[in-house]
Amino acid sequence: MKLPFTPNQKFLMSIIKLGYGKSSVAFDFDEAQFQILGKTHSETPLSDVEIGKKLENPIDSKPLDRIFKPNETVLLVVPDATRNIGCGQIVNLLVRRLIANGTMPFEINIVFATGIHRPVTEDEKKEVLTPFVAQRIKTFNHNARDLMQFINLGITSNGTPIELNRKLTEYDHTIIIGGISFHYFAGFTGGRKLLCPGLASARTISATHKLAFDFEEKARAAGVGAGQLKGNAVHEAFIEIVEKQPPTFAINTIVNARGEIVDLFCGNWKSSHEKACKTYAENNSLKITRKRKIVIASCGGSPHDLNIIQAHKALDAASHACKEGGLIVLLAKCNNGLGRKDFLNWFDSKNSRELADRLSQGYQVNGQTAWSLLQKSERFDIKIISDLSSEATSKMRLRKIENLQKITAEIDDSGGYILPFGAKFKIDC
């Protein structure tokens, strides 16, 4: 085996702390063997004053104080606990501005855009909104399976039913608050995703997510992928649905590794989101000249590794930096488990082709995530450091390990990559 160093070369050892839940795992590595992908420092967060200035200069929209009038009701749409977007800081500033402008506290309500995720707990409400807001502003959980929550707004051009939470029609104004990051088939998070899938029915969510899968080829649909909006059928379906009940105002944040807001785009729900996505892609797209045999990837810690469904996004990024047949080590605490109780059932399939057949016969949103994960386990040797049980990881064809340091014994002349924030970056080779 040819080593990436000479026998007499002095090793330059470094230590990196990789996010793992709300703590970290330290990894000692030789800089001659491993290259770190992406930023390892956190950008300086925006102050309340700086955020206020951005709110006063929205994109393709009037400022808030020229839109909202006293005695008008306002619905704030926010993410659940699986997203860390600096929501508490934004909502605090927003509520204070609305009240100063004449809106009464009881005229402001908040709904959590959970999509098909579980409801937000009381503790999570305080974490997402801050205790101050959670105690003073009335909140609601969306339930994608509660038929009484929805209003039917017709169908899309491809026949998808447009069923959105009826609360969107019961207030004078709606403000969506999201965060921008790459999404492995919707292109980007934030913006339109707060309403669809965030506040859509299970039927609408399933129909739009099906567009990411080519049922004839049993593969990812063309035009669908991280960083892709133009020609992305999933994104275009979201846009068409939201156009039926567009929000009054949109706020999208970009956060650093600590979840602090470093940039903000607000105003028109469509154009401000597009500008935010463009900026995010310019700053978080990584170009590598070659793939390597070993990729060590952290999701970036909580909430990106709350469950395996969320953690898969970091695995997807890592797969673009790893040689076929190479080793990917995923750090994903998954203290909330799988994300869905029935997720493991998909892995009764003997291979990804059989799972794809099952998807074709009875599509479910999380079945597509299972298919994507199983495909990667067939292409790569995937090891995982996690709180998940060995039985669960084995069924998903992931090998659970305890010690990250032993990985260095498997290095070859191509070296390895370390991806500290796998949920943040898009990698191209």
GUDO-238895 format. One record per residue (C-alpha): residue number from 1; y, x, z. Coordinates in nm, 3 decimals. Each point is the difference from the previous one (the first is absolute). Last residue first. Layout:
N
<lummar k="NUM" y="Y" x="X" z="Z"/>
...
! end
This chain:
429
<lummar k="429" y="1.620" x="-1.664" z="-0.795"/>
<lummar k="428" y="0.186" x="-0.293" z="0.153"/>
<lummar k="427" y="0.038" x="-0.085" z="0.366"/>
<lummar k="426" y="0.183" x="-0.301" z="0.146"/>
<lummar k="425" y="0.124" x="0.047" z="0.356"/>
<lummar k="424" y="0.061" x="-0.197" z="0.319"/>
<lummar k="423" y="-0.339" x="-0.131" z="0.116"/>
<lummar k="422" y="-0.150" x="0.350" z="-0.005"/>
<lummar k="421" y="0.253" x="0.142" z="0.241"/>
<lummar k="420" y="-0.140" x="0.336" z="0.111"/>
<lummar k="419" y="-0.177" x="0.081" z="-0.331"/>
<lummar k="418" y="-0.164" x="0.340" z="0.043"/>
<lummar k="417" y="-0.137" x="0.154" z="-0.318"/>
<lummar k="416" y="-0.287" x="0.243" z="-0.044"/>
<lummar k="415" y="-0.094" x="0.332" z="-0.156"/>
<lummar k="414" y="-0.122" x="0.038" z="-0.358"/>
<lummar k="413" y="-0.201" x="0.307" z="0.098"/>
<lummar k="412" y="-0.220" x="-0.200" z="0.237"/>
<lummar k="411" y="0.049" x="-0.160" z="0.343"/>
<lummar k="410" y="-0.304" x="-0.152" z="0.173"/>
<lummar k="409" y="0.028" x="0.206" z="0.321"/>
<lummar k="408" y="0.358" x="-0.128" z="0.040"/>
<lummar k="407" y="-0.138" x="-0.347" z="0.073"/>
<lummar k="406" y="-0.133" x="0.113" z="0.338"/>
<lummar k="405" y="0.354" x="-0.028" z="0.139"/>
<lummar k="404" y="0.019" x="-0.378" z="-0.039"/>
<lummar k="403" y="-0.252" x="-0.072" z="0.274"/>
<lummar k="402" y="-0.127" x="-0.352" z="0.076"/>
<lummar k="401" y="-0.167" x="-0.113" z="-0.321"/>
<lummar k="400" y="-0.086" x="-0.340" z="-0.147"/>
<lummar k="399" y="-0.156" x="0.007" z="-0.345"/>
<lummar k="398" y="0.127" x="-0.279" z="-0.225"/>
<lummar k="397" y="-0.244" x="-0.201" z="-0.211"/>
<lummar k="396" y="0.162" x="-0.332" z="0.108"/>
<lummar k="395" y="-0.321" x="-0.082" z="0.187"/>
<lummar k="394" y="0.016" x="0.341" z="0.163"/>
<lummar k="393" y="0.356" x="-0.064" z="0.121"/>
<lummar k="392" y="-0.099" x="-0.329" z="0.163"/>
<lummar k="391" y="-0.313" x="0.134" z="0.171"/>
<lummar k="390" y="0.188" x="0.312" z="0.115"/>
<lummar k="389" y="0.244" x="-0.229" z="0.179"/>
<lummar k="388" y="0.368" x="0.005" z="-0.095"/>
<lummar k="387" y="0.221" x="0.208" z="0.229"/>
<lummar k="386" y="0.055" x="0.238" z="-0.288"/>
<lummar k="385" y="-0.036" x="0.348" z="-0.148"/>
<lummar k="384" y="-0.138" x="-0.060" z="-0.346"/>
<lummar k="383" y="-0.204" x="0.193" z="-0.253"/>
<lummar k="382" y="-0.002" x="-0.088" z="-0.367"/>
<lummar k="381" y="-0.217" x="0.189" z="-0.251"/>
<lummar k="380" y="0.161" x="-0.115" z="-0.322"/>
<lummar k="379" y="-0.073" x="-0.209" z="-0.309"/>
<lummar k="378" y="-0.240" x="-0.251" z="0.156"/>
<lummar k="377" y="0.212" x="-0.031" z="0.315"/>
<lummar k="376" y="0.300" x="-0.060" z="-0.225"/>
<lummar k="375" y="-0.168" x="-0.292" z="-0.174"/>
<lummar k="374" y="-0.095" x="-0.145" z="0.337"/>
<lummar k="373" y="0.365" x="0.005" z="0.111"/>
<lummar k="372" y="0.122" x="-0.174" z="-0.316"/>
<lummar k="371" y="-0.273" x="-0.263" z="0.024"/>
<lummar k="370" y="0.080" x="-0.063" z="0.367"/>
<lummar k="369" y="0.369" x="-0.039" z="-0.085"/>
<lummar k="368" y="-0.095" x="-0.247" z="-0.275"/>
<lummar k="367" y="-0.219" x="-0.191" z="0.244"/>
<lummar k="366" y="0.303" x="-0.028" z="0.225"/>
<lummar k="365" y="0.165" x="-0.242" z="-0.241"/>
<lummar k="364" y="-0.307" x="-0.216" z="-0.058"/>
<lummar k="363" y="-0.153" x="-0.080" z="-0.339"/>
<lummar k="362" y="-0.327" x="-0.190" z="-0.024"/>
<lummar k="361" y="-0.211" x="0.073" z="-0.307"/>
<lummar k="360" y="0.215" x="0.280" z="-0.135"/>
<lummar k="359" y="0.027" x="0.156" z="0.344"/>
<lummar k="358" y="-0.379" x="-0.005" z="0.034"/>
<lummar k="357" y="-0.030" x="0.179" z="-0.333"/>
<lummar k="356" y="0.253" x="0.258" z="0.120"/>
<lummar k="355" y="-0.213" x="0.054" z="0.311"/>
<lummar k="354" y="-0.300" x="0.064" z="-0.224"/>
<lummar k="353" y="0.196" x="0.257" z="-0.194"/>
<lummar k="352" y="0.131" x="0.154" z="0.322"/>
<lummar k="351" y="-0.352" x="0.075" z="0.124"/>
<lummar k="350" y="-0.287" x="-0.146" z="0.204"/>
<lummar k="349" y="0.209" x="-0.298" z="0.107"/>
<lummar k="348" y="-0.034" x="-0.076" z="0.372"/>
<lummar k="347" y="0.336" x="0.177" z="0.011"/>
<lummar k="346" y="0.182" x="-0.325" z="-0.068"/>
<lummar k="345" y="-0.117" x="-0.133" z="0.335"/>
<lummar k="344" y="0.199" x="0.273" z="0.177"/>
<lummar k="343" y="0.329" x="-0.184" z="-0.062"/>
<lummar k="342" y="-0.120" x="-0.321" z="0.168"/>
<lummar k="341" y="0.173" x="0.067" z="0.332"/>
<lummar k="340" y="0.328" x="0.086" z="-0.168"/>
<lummar k="339" y="0.239" x="0.289" z="0.069"/>
<lummar k="338" y="-0.289" x="0.239" z="0.062"/>
<lummar k="337" y="0.072" x="0.102" z="0.356"/>
<lummar k="336" y="0.333" x="-0.048" z="0.174"/>
<lummar k="335" y="-0.020" x="0.353" z="0.143"/>
<lummar k="334" y="-0.047" x="0.123" z="-0.355"/>
<lummar k="333" y="0.053" x="0.369" z="0.094"/>
<lummar k="332" y="0.020" x="0.120" z="-0.360"/>
<lummar k="331" y="-0.023" x="0.372" z="-0.076"/>
<lummar k="330" y="-0.165" x="0.027" z="-0.341"/>
<lummar k="329" y="-0.189" x="0.312" z="-0.111"/>
<lummar k="328" y="-0.052" x="0.009" z="-0.376"/>
<lummar k="327" y="-0.262" x="0.235" z="-0.141"/>
<lummar k="326" y="-0.057" x="0.066" z="-0.367"/>
<lummar k="325" y="-0.234" x="-0.172" z="-0.247"/>
<lummar k="324" y="0.284" x="-0.043" z="-0.248"/>
<lummar k="323" y="0.277" x="0.234" z="0.108"/>
<lummar k="322" y="0.250" x="-0.141" z="0.250"/>
<lummar k="321" y="0.372" x="-0.060" z="-0.042"/>
<lummar k="320" y="-0.014" x="-0.354" z="-0.145"/>
<lummar k="319" y="-0.258" x="-0.103" z="0.261"/>
<lummar k="318" y="0.245" x="0.083" z="0.278"/>
<lummar k="317" y="0.236" x="-0.279" z="-0.109"/>
<lummar k="316" y="-0.282" x="-0.258" z="0.005"/>
<lummar k="315" y="-0.112" x="0.122" z="0.342"/>
<lummar k="314" y="0.353" x="-0.053" z="0.129"/>
<lummar k="313" y="-0.007" x="-0.361" z="-0.126"/>
<lummar k="312" y="-0.347" x="-0.049" z="0.149"/>
<lummar k="311" y="0.151" x="0.036" z="0.347"/>
<lummar k="310" y="0.145" x="-0.354" z="-0.021"/>
<lummar k="309" y="-0.342" x="-0.154" z="-0.069"/>
<lummar k="308" y="-0.157" x="0.239" z="0.252"/>
<lummar k="307" y="0.210" x="-0.130" z="0.287"/>
<lummar k="306" y="0.313" x="0.099" z="0.192"/>
<lummar k="305" y="0.021" x="0.320" z="-0.205"/>
<lummar k="304" y="0.343" x="-0.047" z="-0.160"/>
<lummar k="303" y="0.140" x="-0.153" z="0.320"/>
<lummar k="302" y="-0.048" x="0.253" z="0.153"/>
<lummar k="301" y="-0.072" x="0.356" z="-0.117"/>
<lummar k="300" y="0.104" x="0.170" z="-0.323"/>
<lummar k="299" y="-0.306" x="-0.114" z="-0.194"/>
<lummar k="298" y="-0.132" x="0.351" z="0.048"/>
<lummar k="297" y="-0.166" x="0.177" z="-0.290"/>
<lummar k="296" y="-0.201" x="0.320" z="-0.020"/>
<lummar k="295" y="-0.079" x="0.072" z="-0.363"/>
<lummar k="294" y="-0.273" x="0.247" z="-0.092"/>
<lummar k="293" y="-0.129" x="0.101" z="-0.345"/>
<lummar k="292" y="0.342" x="0.031" z="-0.158"/>
<lummar k="291" y="0.183" x="-0.170" z="-0.286"/>
<lummar k="290" y="0.232" x="0.194" z="-0.223"/>
<lummar k="289" y="0.364" x="0.020" z="-0.106"/>
<lummar k="288" y="0.130" x="-0.242" z="0.264"/>
<lummar k="287" y="0.286" x="-0.247" z="-0.043"/>
<lummar k="286" y="0.109" x="-0.194" z="0.309"/>
<lummar k="285" y="0.199" x="-0.322" z="-0.015"/>
<lummar k="284" y="0.192" x="-0.076" z="0.319"/>
<lummar k="283" y="0.368" x="0.063" z="-0.075"/>
<lummar k="282" y="0.028" x="-0.136" z="-0.354"/>
<lummar k="281" y="-0.241" x="-0.283" z="0.080"/>
<lummar k="280" y="0.208" x="-0.112" z="0.298"/>
<lummar k="279" y="0.320" x="-0.001" z="-0.203"/>
<lummar k="278" y="-0.153" x="-0.208" z="-0.278"/>
<lummar k="277" y="-0.158" x="-0.239" z="0.251"/>
<lummar k="276" y="0.335" x="-0.055" z="0.175"/>
<lummar k="275" y="0.172" x="-0.068" z="-0.332"/>
<lummar k="274" y="-0.265" x="-0.256" z="-0.094"/>
<lummar k="273" y="0.028" x="-0.165" z="0.341"/>
<lummar k="272" y="0.379" x="-0.029" z="-0.030"/>
<lummar k="271" y="-0.041" x="-0.153" z="-0.347"/>
<lummar k="270" y="-0.246" x="-0.270" z="0.108"/>
<lummar k="269" y="0.114" x="-0.131" z="0.338"/>
<lummar k="268" y="0.372" x="0.035" z="-0.076"/>
<lummar k="267" y="0.165" x="0.179" z="0.291"/>
<lummar k="266" y="-0.140" x="0.289" z="0.199"/>
<lummar k="265" y="-0.125" x="0.356" z="-0.033"/>
<lummar k="264" y="-0.045" x="0.219" z="0.307"/>
<lummar k="263" y="-0.065" x="0.368" z="0.060"/>
<lummar k="262" y="-0.118" x="0.222" z="0.286"/>
<lummar k="261" y="-0.126" x="-0.274" z="0.233"/>
<lummar k="260" y="-0.219" x="0.137" z="0.280"/>
<lummar k="259" y="-0.376" x="-0.059" z="-0.015"/>
<lummar k="258" y="-0.080" x="0.342" z="0.144"/>
<lummar k="257" y="-0.122" x="0.131" z="-0.336"/>
<lummar k="256" y="0.328" x="-0.103" z="-0.163"/>
<lummar k="255" y="0.098" x="-0.351" z="-0.107"/>
<lummar k="254" y="0.118" x="-0.166" z="-0.320"/>
<lummar k="253" y="0.144" x="-0.345" z="0.057"/>
<lummar k="252" y="0.025" x="-0.315" z="-0.205"/>
<lummar k="251" y="0.243" x="-0.284" z="0.074"/>
<lummar k="250" y="0.014" x="-0.315" z="-0.209"/>
<lummar k="249" y="0.243" x="-0.292" z="-0.018"/>
<lummar k="248" y="-0.008" x="-0.366" z="-0.098"/>
<lummar k="247" y="-0.374" x="-0.009" z="-0.053"/>
<lummar k="246" y="-0.149" x="-0.133" z="-0.324"/>
<lummar k="245" y="-0.214" x="-0.315" z="-0.003"/>
<lummar k="244" y="-0.148" x="-0.037" z="-0.350"/>
<lummar k="243" y="0.103" x="0.358" z="-0.087"/>
<lummar k="242" y="-0.235" x="0.112" z="0.277"/>
<lummar k="241" y="-0.301" x="-0.117" z="-0.204"/>
<lummar k="240" y="0.101" x="0.172" z="-0.323"/>
<lummar k="239" y="0.075" x="0.324" z="0.186"/>
<lummar k="238" y="-0.336" x="0.003" z="0.178"/>
<lummar k="237" y="-0.177" x="-0.062" z="-0.332"/>
<lummar k="236" y="0.188" x="0.290" z="-0.158"/>
<lummar k="235" y="-0.103" x="0.230" z="0.285"/>
<lummar k="234" y="-0.366" x="-0.091" z="-0.043"/>
<lummar k="233" y="0.011" x="0.028" z="-0.381"/>
<lummar k="232" y="0.149" x="0.351" z="0.009"/>
<lummar k="231" y="0.162" x="0.050" z="-0.340"/>
<lummar k="230" y="0.309" x="0.155" z="0.154"/>
<lummar k="229" y="-0.054" x="0.039" z="0.374"/>
<lummar k="228" y="-0.214" x="0.311" z="0.041"/>
<lummar k="227" y="0.048" x="0.234" z="0.296"/>
<lummar k="226" y="-0.358" x="-0.038" z="0.119"/>
<lummar k="225" y="-0.221" x="-0.179" z="-0.251"/>
<lummar k="224" y="-0.053" x="-0.290" z="-0.241"/>
<lummar k="223" y="0.082" x="0.045" z="-0.367"/>
<lummar k="222" y="-0.361" x="-0.047" z="-0.109"/>
<lummar k="221" y="-0.217" x="-0.193" z="0.246"/>
<lummar k="220" y="-0.212" x="0.196" z="0.247"/>
<lummar k="219" y="-0.364" x="-0.011" z="-0.105"/>
<lummar k="218" y="-0.292" x="-0.235" z="-0.060"/>
<lummar k="217" y="0.072" x="0.022" z="-0.375"/>
<lummar k="216" y="-0.021" x="-0.376" z="-0.048"/>
<lummar k="215" y="0.137" x="-0.094" z="0.341"/>
<lummar k="214" y="0.304" x="0.228" z="-0.028"/>
<lummar k="213" y="0.144" x="-0.002" z="0.353"/>
<lummar k="212" y="0.366" x="0.012" z="0.102"/>
<lummar k="211" y="0.057" x="-0.355" z="-0.128"/>
<lummar k="210" y="-0.235" x="-0.124" z="0.271"/>
<lummar k="209" y="0.278" x="0.078" z="0.250"/>
<lummar k="208" y="0.215" x="-0.280" z="-0.141"/>
<lummar k="207" y="-0.273" x="-0.266" z="0.018"/>
<lummar k="206" y="-0.112" x="0.104" z="0.349"/>
<lummar k="205" y="0.351" x="-0.012" z="0.141"/>
<lummar k="204" y="0.068" x="-0.339" z="-0.157"/>
<lummar k="203" y="-0.318" x="-0.149" z="0.149"/>
<lummar k="202" y="0.059" x="0.161" z="0.339"/>
<lummar k="201" y="0.342" x="-0.164" z="0.005"/>
<lummar k="200" y="0.314" x="0.206" z="-0.040"/>
<lummar k="199" y="0.244" x="0.129" z="0.263"/>
<lummar k="198" y="-0.071" x="0.374" z="-0.022"/>
<lummar k="197" y="-0.185" x="-0.003" z="-0.335"/>
<lummar k="196" y="0.246" x="-0.084" z="-0.143"/>
<lummar k="195" y="0.307" x="-0.056" z="0.215"/>
<lummar k="194" y="0.034" x="0.343" z="0.162"/>
<lummar k="193" y="-0.167" x="0.150" z="-0.307"/>
<lummar k="192" y="0.312" x="-0.078" z="-0.208"/>
<lummar k="191" y="0.189" x="0.285" z="0.165"/>
<lummar k="190" y="-0.224" x="0.242" z="0.186"/>
<lummar k="189" y="-0.309" x="0.191" z="-0.113"/>
<lummar k="188" y="-0.028" x="0.192" z="-0.325"/>
<lummar k="187" y="-0.228" x="0.011" z="-0.303"/>
<lummar k="186" y="-0.197" x="-0.314" z="0.087"/>
<lummar k="185" y="-0.329" x="0.190" z="-0.052"/>
<lummar k="184" y="0.000" x="0.307" z="0.224"/>
<lummar k="183" y="0.323" x="-0.085" z="0.176"/>
<lummar k="182" y="0.267" x="0.268" z="0.031"/>
<lummar k="181" y="0.261" x="-0.037" z="0.272"/>
<lummar k="180" y="0.314" x="-0.208" z="0.047"/>
<lummar k="179" y="0.073" x="-0.209" z="0.308"/>
<lummar k="178" y="0.078" x="-0.367" z="0.038"/>
<lummar k="177" y="0.254" x="-0.246" z="0.136"/>
<lummar k="176" y="0.035" x="-0.331" z="-0.185"/>
<lummar k="175" y="0.301" x="-0.219" z="0.073"/>
<lummar k="174" y="-0.027" x="-0.375" z="-0.057"/>
<lummar k="173" y="0.292" x="-0.244" z="0.001"/>
<lummar k="172" y="0.067" x="-0.371" z="0.051"/>
<lummar k="171" y="-0.334" x="-0.045" z="0.169"/>
<lummar k="170" y="-0.287" x="-0.245" z="-0.059"/>
<lummar k="169" y="-0.115" x="0.110" z="-0.346"/>
<lummar k="168" y="-0.137" x="0.342" z="0.103"/>
<lummar k="167" y="-0.154" x="-0.170" z="0.302"/>
<lummar k="166" y="-0.237" x="-0.166" z="-0.246"/>
<lummar k="165" y="-0.214" x="0.314" z="-0.014"/>
<lummar k="164" y="-0.078" x="0.061" z="-0.364"/>
<lummar k="163" y="-0.255" x="-0.143" z="-0.243"/>
<lummar k="162" y="0.053" x="0.096" z="-0.362"/>
<lummar k="161" y="-0.336" x="-0.069" z="-0.165"/>
<lummar k="160" y="-0.095" x="0.270" z="-0.253"/>
<lummar k="159" y="-0.035" x="-0.142" z="-0.351"/>
<lummar k="158" y="0.094" x="0.303" z="-0.211"/>
<lummar k="157" y="0.363" x="-0.108" z="-0.050"/>
<lummar k="156" y="0.027" x="-0.072" z="0.371"/>
<lummar k="155" y="-0.074" x="-0.336" z="0.162"/>
<lummar k="154" y="0.202" x="-0.264" z="0.182"/>
<lummar k="153" y="0.208" x="0.028" z="0.316"/>
<lummar k="152" y="-0.258" x="-0.132" z="0.245"/>
<lummar k="151" y="0.122" x="0.001" z="0.360"/>
<lummar k="150" y="-0.207" x="0.160" z="0.270"/>
<lummar k="149" y="-0.034" x="0.001" z="0.378"/>
<lummar k="148" y="-0.228" x="-0.306" z="0.020"/>
<lummar k="147" y="-0.268" x="0.188" z="-0.195"/>
<lummar k="146" y="-0.055" x="0.244" z="0.285"/>
<lummar k="145" y="-0.199" x="0.279" z="-0.166"/>
<lummar k="144" y="0.282" x="0.247" z="-0.068"/>
<lummar k="143" y="0.127" x="-0.030" z="0.357"/>
<lummar k="142" y="0.355" x="0.129" z="0.050"/>
<lummar k="141" y="0.101" x="0.075" z="0.357"/>
<lummar k="140" y="0.326" x="-0.141" z="0.129"/>
<lummar k="139" y="0.288" x="0.139" z="0.206"/>
<lummar k="138" y="0.288" x="-0.147" z="0.201"/>
<lummar k="137" y="0.276" x="0.251" z="0.076"/>
<lummar k="136" y="0.092" x="0.102" z="0.356"/>
<lummar k="135" y="-0.305" x="0.164" z="0.156"/>
<lummar k="134" y="-0.124" x="0.169" z="-0.319"/>
<lummar k="133" y="0.353" x="0.120" z="-0.076"/>
<lummar k="132" y="0.049" x="0.195" z="0.324"/>
<lummar k="131" y="-0.367" x="0.105" z="0.020"/>
<lummar k="130" y="0.033" x="0.196" z="-0.327"/>
<lummar k="129" y="-0.091" x="-0.170" z="-0.333"/>
<lummar k="128" y="-0.321" x="0.181" z="-0.103"/>
<lummar k="127" y="-0.104" x="0.123" z="0.346"/>
<lummar k="126" y="0.102" x="-0.318" z="0.180"/>
<lummar k="125" y="-0.189" x="-0.209" z="-0.255"/>
<lummar k="124" y="-0.296" x="0.237" z="0.034"/>
<lummar k="123" y="-0.022" x="-0.075" z="0.372"/>
<lummar k="122" y="-0.001" x="-0.375" z="-0.070"/>
<lummar k="121" y="-0.273" x="0.041" z="-0.260"/>
<lummar k="120" y="0.057" x="-0.029" z="-0.377"/>
<lummar k="119" y="-0.251" x="-0.230" z="-0.167"/>
<lummar k="118" y="-0.291" x="0.151" z="-0.201"/>
<lummar k="117" y="0.060" x="0.125" z="-0.354"/>
<lummar k="116" y="-0.033" x="-0.237" z="-0.298"/>
<lummar k="115" y="0.371" x="0.022" z="-0.083"/>
<lummar k="114" y="0.162" x="0.099" z="0.331"/>
<lummar k="113" y="0.363" x="-0.059" z="-0.094"/>
<lummar k="112" y="0.125" x="-0.052" z="0.356"/>
<lummar k="111" y="0.256" x="-0.278" z="0.021"/>
<lummar k="110" y="0.333" x="0.031" z="0.181"/>
<lummar k="109" y="0.246" x="-0.276" z="0.090"/>
<lummar k="108" y="0.382" x="-0.004" z="0.019"/>
<lummar k="107" y="0.183" x="-0.329" z="0.061"/>
<lummar k="106" y="-0.081" x="0.023" z="0.372"/>
<lummar k="105" y="0.203" x="0.324" z="0.017"/>
<lummar k="104" y="0.310" x="-0.176" z="-0.144"/>
<lummar k="103" y="0.140" x="0.123" z="-0.332"/>
<lummar k="102" y="0.377" x="0.058" z="0.017"/>
<lummar k="101" y="0.050" x="0.341" z="-0.162"/>
<lummar k="100" y="-0.042" x="0.184" z="0.331"/>
<lummar k="99" y="-0.335" x="-0.178" z="0.036"/>
<lummar k="98" y="-0.109" x="0.112" z="-0.347"/>
<lummar k="97" y="0.111" x="0.357" z="0.064"/>
<lummar k="96" y="-0.184" x="0.015" z="0.335"/>
<lummar k="95" y="-0.316" x="-0.138" z="-0.158"/>
<lummar k="94" y="0.018" x="0.254" z="-0.283"/>
<lummar k="93" y="0.055" x="0.301" z="0.224"/>
<lummar k="92" y="-0.296" x="-0.091" z="0.221"/>
<lummar k="91" y="-0.213" x="-0.092" z="-0.302"/>
<lummar k="90" y="0.067" x="0.335" z="-0.167"/>
<lummar k="89" y="-0.073" x="0.214" z="0.308"/>
<lummar k="88" y="-0.318" x="-0.191" z="0.078"/>
<lummar k="87" y="-0.126" x="0.017" z="-0.359"/>
<lummar k="86" y="-0.002" x="0.380" z="-0.019"/>
<lummar k="85" y="-0.262" x="-0.030" z="-0.275"/>
<lummar k="84" y="-0.332" x="0.048" z="0.175"/>
<lummar k="83" y="-0.244" x="-0.240" z="-0.164"/>
<lummar k="82" y="-0.338" x="-0.113" z="0.136"/>
<lummar k="81" y="0.179" x="-0.176" z="0.289"/>
<lummar k="80" y="0.114" x="-0.290" z="-0.216"/>
<lummar k="79" y="0.281" x="0.002" z="-0.254"/>
<lummar k="78" y="0.327" x="-0.198" z="0.031"/>
<lummar k="77" y="0.145" x="-0.316" z="-0.154"/>
<lummar k="76" y="0.327" x="-0.108" z="0.163"/>
<lummar k="75" y="0.081" x="-0.370" z="-0.036"/>
<lummar k="74" y="0.365" x="-0.103" z="0.028"/>
<lummar k="73" y="0.157" x="-0.338" z="0.080"/>
<lummar k="72" y="0.361" x="-0.072" z="-0.093"/>
<lummar k="71" y="0.232" x="-0.106" z="0.284"/>
<lummar k="70" y="0.261" x="0.265" z="-0.086"/>
<lummar k="69" y="-0.010" x="0.134" z="-0.357"/>
<lummar k="68" y="-0.217" x="0.268" z="-0.156"/>
<lummar k="67" y="0.081" x="0.148" z="-0.339"/>
<lummar k="66" y="0.334" x="0.176" z="0.046"/>
<lummar k="65" y="-0.097" x="0.148" z="0.337"/>
<lummar k="64" y="-0.325" x="0.131" z="-0.150"/>
<lummar k="63" y="0.165" x="0.204" z="-0.273"/>
<lummar k="62" y="-0.008" x="-0.143" z="-0.355"/>
<lummar k="61" y="-0.292" x="0.106" z="-0.215"/>
<lummar k="60" y="-0.094" x="0.231" z="-0.286"/>
<lummar k="59" y="-0.079" x="0.287" z="0.240"/>
<lummar k="58" y="0.149" x="-0.035" z="0.347"/>
<lummar k="57" y="0.306" x="0.184" z="0.135"/>
<lummar k="56" y="0.059" x="-0.143" z="0.349"/>
<lummar k="55" y="-0.369" x="0.035" z="0.088"/>
<lummar k="54" y="0.021" x="0.366" z="-0.105"/>
<lummar k="53" y="0.298" x="0.053" z="0.229"/>
<lummar k="52" y="-0.187" x="-0.161" z="0.291"/>
<lummar k="51" y="-0.295" x="0.234" z="-0.054"/>
<lummar k="50" y="0.234" x="0.297" z="0.034"/>
<lummar k="49" y="0.153" x="-0.143" z="0.318"/>
<lummar k="48" y="-0.341" x="-0.072" z="0.152"/>
<lummar k="47" y="-0.089" x="0.364" z="-0.064"/>
<lummar k="46" y="-0.225" x="0.108" z="-0.285"/>
<lummar k="45" y="-0.296" x="0.224" z="0.082"/>
<lummar k="44" y="-0.012" x="0.373" z="-0.079"/>
<lummar k="43" y="-0.303" x="0.085" z="-0.214"/>
<lummar k="42" y="-0.325" x="0.082" z="0.176"/>
<lummar k="41" y="-0.175" x="0.328" z="-0.064"/>
<lummar k="40" y="-0.344" x="0.065" z="-0.147"/>
<lummar k="39" y="0.092" x="-0.102" z="-0.353"/>
<lummar k="38" y="-0.272" x="-0.043" z="-0.256"/>
<lummar k="37" y="-0.321" x="0.185" z="-0.074"/>
<lummar k="36" y="-0.098" x="0.285" z="0.232"/>
<lummar k="35" y="-0.193" x="0.279" z="-0.169"/>
<lummar k="34" y="-0.313" x="0.138" z="0.159"/>
<lummar k="33" y="-0.188" x="0.329" z="-0.047"/>
<lummar k="32" y="0.264" x="0.272" z="0.017"/>
<lummar k="31" y="0.186" x="-0.201" z="0.265"/>
<lummar k="30" y="-0.301" x="0.033" z="0.229"/>
<lummar k="29" y="-0.050" x="-0.310" z="0.210"/>
<lummar k="28" y="0.002" x="-0.120" z="0.359"/>
<lummar k="27" y="-0.005" x="-0.381" z="0.011"/>
<lummar k="26" y="0.143" x="-0.203" z="0.289"/>
<lummar k="25" y="-0.083" x="-0.371" z="0.018"/>
<lummar k="24" y="0.282" x="-0.242" z="0.084"/>
<lummar k="23" y="0.097" x="-0.296" z="0.219"/>
<lummar k="22" y="0.105" x="-0.358" z="-0.070"/>
<lummar k="21" y="-0.288" x="-0.053" z="-0.240"/>
<lummar k="20" y="-0.086" x="0.342" z="-0.141"/>
<lummar k="19" y="0.288" x="0.191" z="-0.157"/>
<lummar k="18" y="-0.080" x="0.357" z="-0.096"/>
<lummar k="17" y="0.138" x="0.288" z="0.204"/>
<lummar k="16" y="0.014" x="0.321" z="-0.201"/>
<lummar k="15" y="-0.083" x="0.344" z="0.131"/>
<lummar k="14" y="0.044" x="0.319" z="-0.201"/>
<lummar k="13" y="-0.201" x="0.314" z="-0.055"/>
<lummar k="12" y="0.114" x="0.278" z="-0.232"/>
<lummar k="11" y="-0.324" x="0.195" z="-0.050"/>
<lummar k="10" y="0.028" x="0.374" z="-0.047"/>
<lummar k="9" y="-0.164" x="0.106" z="-0.327"/>
<lummar k="8" y="-0.272" x="0.263" z="0.033"/>
<lummar k="7" y="-0.276" x="-0.215" z="-0.149"/>
<lummar k="6" y="0.227" x="-0.119" z="-0.286"/>
<lummar k="5" y="0.115" x="-0.364" z="-0.016"/>
<lummar k="4" y="-0.075" x="-0.316" z="-0.199"/>
<lummar k="3" y="-0.375" x="0.074" z="0.039"/>
<lummar k="2" y="-0.240" x="0.021" z="-0.293"/>
<lummar k="1" y="-0.341" x="-0.138" z="0.095"/>
! end
